[in-house]
Amino acid sequence: MVNYHFLKKIMVIGERQSLLSMQSYMNLAIENSNILISIFQKPEDPLDDMIRKVSENEKKADDITLELKRNVTSGAIGSTLMDNFLNLIEKFDDIIDRTYWISREMSRTKDSLIANSFHMEPVSNFYASFCAILEINIEAVKLVDRMLQVSDVAEAKQIRKEIEKMEEDVDEIKDGIIDRLYRISESISYLTFNHINSVVHTLDDLLDDCEDISDLILNTMMSVSR
């Protein structure tokens, strides 16, 4: 739960409720990330039910986004914090949208590989690294949740540094994947190359979003503590 001492200190009712509502995004992000891990671990298994769940979560996120934006722009948020809150909403929604895109990309790629009699093995060789990125993403999302619970700016800054380190770790994993991909590029189809390249960049974007969110939360805390 969000730390009410912190929220009561700096925010009016509308702002408090808006932050509390944003926790719903984090639950959806973690659930979708876990589903994607399951997909990457067993891409040969039927994917329909898992992709359907990710899609349902994406729709839930859209509903949250519409409601939050309505509240923010109707005067529930103070004008000095409005831009921060709108940017936070967009960043949270982006995370869910990206997980949905990855799930659809997995479905399309699998169908295309099967239709063209290509093997899954050259693609699935990269999926363990994708899972490693998603595990880091889940931890980063949990840290974002922690940032909403702390009352001390110094502690929030420390959490922000932890998220930054995670983003740097993912950058290294991403670079390693791309290096491997280019080394085998002559022996794989364009479909396979494009699939791996697109997914790894989108996974990296998830950590970029978490880092941006942590910046926005910290900036909000610092602006109201002056």
Secondary structure, DSSP 8 states (H G I E B T S, - for coil): ---HHHHHHH--HHHHHHHHHHHHHHHHHHHHHHHHHHHHH-TTS--HHHHHHHHHHHHHHHHHHHHHHHHIIIIIS-HHHHHHHHHHHHHHHHHHHHHHHHHHHHHHHHHHHHHTT--SHHHHTTHHHHHHHHHHHHHHHHHHHHHTT---HHHHHHHHHHHHHHHHHHHHHHHHHHHHHHHTGGGS-HHHHHHHHHHHHHHHHHHHHHHHHHHHHHHHHHHH--
